[in-house]
Amino acid sequence: MPTPILIALLCTLAVHYILAVATIYLLLKDKLTKDGKATVTLIVWNIVILFLPIIGPVVYLIYRQTAKKN
């Protein structure tokens, strides 16, 4: 049975992903500046924030596989 801390963490991550996806969607719809540089920067930043929690476990799994081969 999951602990309350694990449930709270999963809920926080779920809300984080929903907000990040919604923000990217809104940024793609809006034009913040005439040249679009601020929009592109914000979209890239939100994509980085969206995938940051995934990068850690993936790197560990890759490291684990390479360590087992050695």
Distance bins in CASP14 RR format, pairs under 12 A and 6 or more apart:
PFRMAT RR
TARGET T0000
AUTHOR 0000-0000-0000
RMODE 2
METHOD distances of the structure
MODEL  1
1 7 0 0 0 0 1 0 0 0 0 0 0
2 8 0 0 0 0 1 0 0 0 0 0 0
2 9 0 0 0 0 1 0 0 0 0 0 0
2 10 1 0 0 1 0 0 0 0 0 0 0
2 11 0 0 0 0 0 1 0 0 0 0 0
3 9 0 0 0 0 1 0 0 0 0 0 0
3 10 0 0 0 0 0 1 0 0 0 0 0
4 10 0 0 0 0 0 1 0 0 0 0 0
4 11 0 0 0 0 0 1 0 0 0 0 0
5 11 0 0 0 0 0 1 0 0 0 0 0
5 12 0 0 0 0 0 1 0 0 0 0 0
6 12 0 0 0 0 0 1 0 0 0 0 0
6 13 0 0 0 0 0 1 0 0 0 0 0
7 13 0 0 0 0 0 1 0 0 0 0 0
7 14 0 0 0 0 0 1 0 0 0 0 0
8 14 0 0 0 0 0 1 0 0 0 0 0
8 15 0 0 0 0 0 1 0 0 0 0 0
9 15 0 0 0 0 0 1 0 0 0 0 0
9 16 0 0 0 0 0 1 0 0 0 0 0
9 53 0 0 0 0 0 1 0 0 0 0 0
10 16 0 0 0 0 0 1 0 0 0 0 0
10 17 0 0 0 0 0 1 0 0 0 0 0
10 53 0 0 0 0 0 1 0 0 0 0 0
11 17 0 0 0 0 0 1 0 0 0 0 0
11 18 0 0 0 0 0 1 0 0 0 0 0
12 18 0 0 0 0 0 1 0 0 0 0 0
12 19 0 0 0 0 0 1 0 0 0 0 0
12 53 0 0 0 0 0 1 0 0 0 0 0
13 19 0 0 0 0 0 1 0 0 0 0 0
13 20 0 0 0 0 0 1 0 0 0 0 0
13 49 0 0 0 0 0 1 0 0 0 0 0
13 50 0 0 0 0 0 1 0 0 0 0 0
13 52 0 0 0 0 0 1 0 0 0 0 0
13 53 1 0 0 1 0 0 0 0 0 0 0
13 54 0 0 0 0 0 1 0 0 0 0 0
14 20 0 0 0 0 0 1 0 0 0 0 0
14 21 0 0 0 0 0 1 0 0 0 0 0
14 53 0 0 0 0 0 1 0 0 0 0 0
15 21 0 0 0 0 0 1 0 0 0 0 0
15 22 0 0 0 0 0 1 0 0 0 0 0
16 22 0 0 0 0 0 1 0 0 0 0 0
16 23 0 0 0 0 0 1 0 0 0 0 0
16 46 0 0 0 0 0 1 0 0 0 0 0
16 49 0 0 0 0 1 0 0 0 0 0 0
16 50 0 0 0 0 1 0 0 0 0 0 0
16 51 0 0 0 0 0 1 0 0 0 0 0
16 52 0 0 0 0 1 0 0 0 0 0 0
16 53 1 0 0 1 0 0 0 0 0 0 0
16 54 0 0 0 0 0 1 0 0 0 0 0
17 23 0 0 0 0 0 1 0 0 0 0 0
17 24 0 0 0 0 0 1 0 0 0 0 0
17 46 0 0 0 0 0 1 0 0 0 0 0
17 47 0 0 0 0 0 1 0 0 0 0 0
17 49 0 0 0 0 1 0 0 0 0 0 0
17 50 1 0 0 1 0 0 0 0 0 0 0
17 51 0 0 0 0 0 1 0 0 0 0 0
17 52 0 0 0 0 0 1 0 0 0 0 0
17 53 0 0 0 0 1 0 0 0 0 0 0
17 54 0 0 0 0 0 1 0 0 0 0 0
18 24 0 0 0 0 0 1 0 0 0 0 0
18 25 0 0 0 0 0 1 0 0 0 0 0
18 50 0 0 0 0 0 1 0 0 0 0 0
19 25 0 0 0 0 0 1 0 0 0 0 0
19 26 0 0 0 0 0 1 0 0 0 0 0
19 46 0 0 0 0 1 0 0 0 0 0 0
19 49 0 0 0 0 1 0 0 0 0 0 0
19 50 0 0 0 0 1 0 0 0 0 0 0
20 26 0 0 0 0 0 1 0 0 0 0 0
20 27 0 0 0 0 0 1 0 0 0 0 0
20 42 0 0 0 0 0 1 0 0 0 0 0
20 43 0 0 0 0 0 1 0 0 0 0 0
20 45 0 0 0 0 1 0 0 0 0 0 0
20 46 1 0 1 0 0 0 0 0 0 0 0
20 47 0 0 0 0 1 0 0 0 0 0 0
20 48 0 0 0 0 1 0 0 0 0 0 0
20 49 1 0 1 0 0 0 0 0 0 0 0
20 50 1 0 1 0 0 0 0 0 0 0 0
20 51 0 0 0 0 1 0 0 0 0 0 0
20 52 0 0 0 0 1 0 0 0 0 0 0
20 53 0 0 0 0 0 1 0 0 0 0 0
20 54 0 0 0 0 0 1 0 0 0 0 0
21 27 0 0 0 0 0 1 0 0 0 0 0
21 28 0 0 0 0 0 1 0 0 0 0 0
21 43 0 0 0 0 0 1 0 0 0 0 0
21 46 0 0 0 0 1 0 0 0 0 0 0
21 47 0 0 0 0 0 1 0 0 0 0 0
21 49 0 0 0 0 0 1 0 0 0 0 0
21 50 1 0 0 1 0 0 0 0 0 0 0
21 51 0 0 0 0 0 1 0 0 0 0 0
22 28 0 0 0 0 0 1 0 0 0 0 0
22 29 0 0 0 0 0 1 0 0 0 0 0
22 46 0 0 0 0 1 0 0 0 0 0 0
22 50 0 0 0 0 0 1 0 0 0 0 0
23 29 0 0 0 0 0 1 0 0 0 0 0
23 30 0 0 0 0 0 1 0 0 0 0 0
23 39 0 0 0 0 0 1 0 0 0 0 0
23 42 0 0 0 0 1 0 0 0 0 0 0
23 43 0 0 0 0 1 0 0 0 0 0 0
23 45 0 0 0 0 1 0 0 0 0 0 0
23 46 1 0 1 0 0 0 0 0 0 0 0
23 47 0 0 0 0 0 1 0 0 0 0 0
23 49 0 0 0 0 1 0 0 0 0 0 0
23 50 0 0 0 0 1 0 0 0 0 0 0
24 30 0 0 0 0 0 1 0 0 0 0 0
24 39 0 0 0 0 0 1 0 0 0 0 0
24 40 0 0 0 0 0 1 0 0 0 0 0
24 42 0 0 0 0 1 0 0 0 0 0 0
24 43 1 0 0 1 0 0 0 0 0 0 0
24 44 0 0 0 0 1 0 0 0 0 0 0
24 45 0 0 0 0 1 0 0 0 0 0 0
24 46 1 0 1 0 0 0 0 0 0 0 0
24 47 1 0 0 1 0 0 0 0 0 0 0
24 48 0 0 0 0 0 1 0 0 0 0 0
24 49 0 0 0 0 1 0 0 0 0 0 0
24 50 1 0 0 1 0 0 0 0 0 0 0
24 51 0 0 0 0 0 1 0 0 0 0 0
25 43 0 0 0 0 0 1 0 0 0 0 0
25 46 0 0 0 0 1 0 0 0 0 0 0
25 47 0 0 0 0 0 1 0 0 0 0 0
25 50 0 0 0 0 0 1 0 0 0 0 0
26 32 0 0 0 0 0 1 0 0 0 0 0
26 39 0 0 0 0 0 1 0 0 0 0 0
26 42 0 0 0 0 1 0 0 0 0 0 0
26 43 0 0 0 0 0 1 0 0 0 0 0
26 46 0 0 0 0 1 0 0 0 0 0 0
27 33 0 0 0 0 0 1 0 0 0 0 0
27 36 0 0 0 0 0 1 0 0 0 0 0
27 38 0 0 0 0 1 0 0 0 0 0 0
27 39 1 0 1 0 0 0 0 0 0 0 0
27 40 0 0 0 0 1 0 0 0 0 0 0
27 41 0 0 0 0 1 0 0 0 0 0 0
27 42 1 0 1 0 0 0 0 0 0 0 0
27 43 1 0 1 0 0 0 0 0 0 0 0
27 44 0 0 0 0 0 1 0 0 0 0 0
27 45 0 0 0 0 1 0 0 0 0 0 0
27 46 1 0 0 1 0 0 0 0 0 0 0
27 47 0 0 0 0 0 1 0 0 0 0 0
28 36 0 0 0 0 0 1 0 0 0 0 0
28 39 0 0 0 0 1 0 0 0 0 0 0
28 40 0 0 0 0 0 1 0 0 0 0 0
28 42 0 0 0 0 0 1 0 0 0 0 0
28 43 1 0 0 1 0 0 0 0 0 0 0
28 46 0 0 0 0 0 1 0 0 0 0 0
28 47 0 0 0 0 0 1 0 0 0 0 0
29 39 0 0 0 0 0 1 0 0 0 0 0
29 43 0 0 0 0 0 1 0 0 0 0 0
30 36 0 0 0 0 0 1 0 0 0 0 0
30 38 0 0 0 0 0 1 0 0 0 0 0
30 39 1 0 0 1 0 0 0 0 0 0 0
30 42 0 0 0 0 1 0 0 0 0 0 0
30 43 0 0 0 0 0 1 0 0 0 0 0
31 37 0 0 0 0 0 1 0 0 0 0 0
31 38 0 0 0 0 1 0 0 0 0 0 0
31 39 1 0 0 1 0 0 0 0 0 0 0
31 40 0 0 0 0 0 1 0 0 0 0 0
31 42 0 0 0 0 0 1 0 0 0 0 0
31 43 0 0 0 0 0 1 0 0 0 0 0
32 38 1 0 1 0 0 0 0 0 0 0 0
32 39 1 0 1 0 0 0 0 0 0 0 0
32 40 0 0 0 0 1 0 0 0 0 0 0
32 41 0 0 0 0 1 0 0 0 0 0 0
32 42 1 0 0 1 0 0 0 0 0 0 0
32 43 0 0 0 0 0 1 0 0 0 0 0
33 39 1 0 0 1 0 0 0 0 0 0 0
33 40 0 0 0 0 1 0 0 0 0 0 0
33 41 0 0 0 0 1 0 0 0 0 0 0
33 42 0 0 0 0 0 1 0 0 0 0 0
35 41 0 0 0 0 0 1 0 0 0 0 0
36 42 0 0 0 0 1 0 0 0 0 0 0
36 43 0 0 0 0 1 0 0 0 0 0 0
37 43 0 0 0 0 0 1 0 0 0 0 0
37 44 0 0 0 0 0 1 0 0 0 0 0
38 44 0 0 0 0 0 1 0 0 0 0 0
38 45 0 0 0 0 0 1 0 0 0 0 0
39 45 0 0 0 0 0 1 0 0 0 0 0
39 46 0 0 0 0 0 1 0 0 0 0 0
40 46 0 0 0 0 0 1 0 0 0 0 0
40 47 0 0 0 0 0 1 0 0 0 0 0
41 47 0 0 0 0 0 1 0 0 0 0 0
41 48 0 0 0 0 0 1 0 0 0 0 0
42 48 0 0 0 0 0 1 0 0 0 0 0
42 49 0 0 0 0 0 1 0 0 0 0 0
43 49 0 0 0 0 0 1 0 0 0 0 0
43 50 0 0 0 0 0 1 0 0 0 0 0
44 50 0 0 0 0 0 1 0 0 0 0 0
44 51 0 0 0 0 0 1 0 0 0 0 0
45 51 0 0 0 0 0 1 0 0 0 0 0
45 52 0 0 0 0 0 1 0 0 0 0 0
46 52 0 0 0 0 0 1 0 0 0 0 0
47 54 0 0 0 0 0 1 0 0 0 0 0
47 55 0 0 0 0 0 1 0 0 0 0 0
48 54 0 0 0 0 0 1 0 0 0 0 0
48 55 0 0 0 0 1 0 0 0 0 0 0
49 55 0 0 0 0 0 1 0 0 0 0 0
51 57 0 0 0 0 0 1 0 0 0 0 0
51 58 0 0 0 0 1 0 0 0 0 0 0
51 59 0 0 0 0 0 1 0 0 0 0 0
52 58 0 0 0 0 0 1 0 0 0 0 0
52 59 0 0 0 0 0 1 0 0 0 0 0
53 59 0 0 0 0 0 1 0 0 0 0 0
54 60 0 0 0 0 0 1 0 0 0 0 0
54 61 0 0 0 0 0 1 0 0 0 0 0
55 61 0 0 0 0 0 1 0 0 0 0 0
55 62 0 0 0 0 0 1 0 0 0 0 0
56 62 0 0 0 0 1 0 0 0 0 0 0
56 63 0 0 0 0 1 0 0 0 0 0 0
56 64 0 0 0 0 0 1 0 0 0 0 0
57 63 0 0 0 0 0 1 0 0 0 0 0
57 64 0 0 0 0 0 1 0 0 0 0 0
58 64 0 0 0 0 0 1 0 0 0 0 0
58 65 0 0 0 0 0 1 0 0 0 0 0
59 65 0 0 0 0 0 1 0 0 0 0 0
59 66 0 0 0 0 0 1 0 0 0 0 0
60 66 0 0 0 0 0 1 0 0 0 0 0
60 67 0 0 0 0 0 1 0 0 0 0 0
61 67 0 0 0 0 0 1 0 0 0 0 0
61 68 0 0 0 0 0 1 0 0 0 0 0
62 68 0 0 0 0 0 1 0 0 0 0 0
62 69 0 0 0 0 0 1 0 0 0 0 0
63 69 0 0 0 0 0 1 0 0 0 0 0
63 70 0 0 0 0 0 1 0 0 0 0 0
64 70 0 0 0 0 0 1 0 0 0 0 0
END
